[in-house]
Amino acid sequence: MESLAFEITARPIVIEDEAWIATDVFVSPGVRIGHGAVVGVRSTVLHDLPPMRVCVGTPAKSIRPRLAHEN
């Protein structure tokens, strides 16, 4: 679809409780960051991230549990 007005098609970004988002992170519209997730510096979040996981990269991917005693 072409538009001369360039309307914004916005979708909400949901950041659940206790999630941490580091500096210079891009979060795409429509993404949910799970409860307690941690997103590393300069990551690009293009898809939903799971709860209680450390996620980094471009695109951001889960690399490990947030807490050492979880698997």
C-alpha positions in Angstrom: 0.0 0.0 0.0 1.3 3.4 -0.9 0.5 6.5 1.1 1.4 10.1 0.5 0.7 10.9 4.2 3.0 8.2 5.7 0.5 7.3 8.4 1.9 5.6 11.5 0.9 2.0 12.1 1.7 1.7 15.7 1.5 -1.5 17.8 2.1 -1.4 21.6 5.4 -2.5 23.2 4.8 -4.4 26.4 7.6 -4.5 29.0 6.5 -6.8 31.9 7.4 -6.2 35.5 11.0 -6.6 36.7 12.4 -6.6 33.2 15.6 -4.7 32.7 16.5 -2.9 29.4 20.0 -1.7 29.0 21.1 1.5 27.2 20.8 1.9 23.4 18.3 -0.9 22.9 15.9 -0.9 20.0 12.5 -2.6 20.7 10.3 -3.1 17.6 6.6 -2.3 17.8 4.4 -5.1 18.9 7.0 -6.9 21.0 6.5 -8.3 24.5 9.5 -8.5 26.9 8.8 -11.1 29.4 8.6 -10.8 33.2 12.1 -10.4 34.7 13.9 -10.6 31.3 17.2 -8.7 30.9 18.1 -7.1 27.5 21.8 -6.4 27.0 23.3 -3.1 25.7 22.8 -2.2 22.1 20.5 -5.2 21.4 17.8 -5.1 18.7 14.6 -6.7 19.9 12.5 -7.8 16.9 10.5 -10.7 18.5 9.0 -11.4 21.9 11.5 -12.4 24.6 10.9 -15.1 27.2 10.6 -14.3 30.9 13.6 -14.6 33.3 16.2 -14.9 30.6 19.2 -12.8 29.6 18.9 -11.8 26.0 21.5 -10.0 23.8 22.4 -9.4 20.2 21.0 -8.2 16.9 18.5 -9.7 16.8 18.2 -10.3 20.5 18.3 -14.0 21.5 18.1 -15.7 24.8 21.5 -16.8 26.0 21.0 -18.0 29.6 18.6 -17.9 32.6 18.7 -14.7 34.6 19.3 -16.6 37.8 22.2 -19.1 38.1 20.1 -21.8 39.8 17.6 -22.0 36.9 18.2 -24.0 33.7 
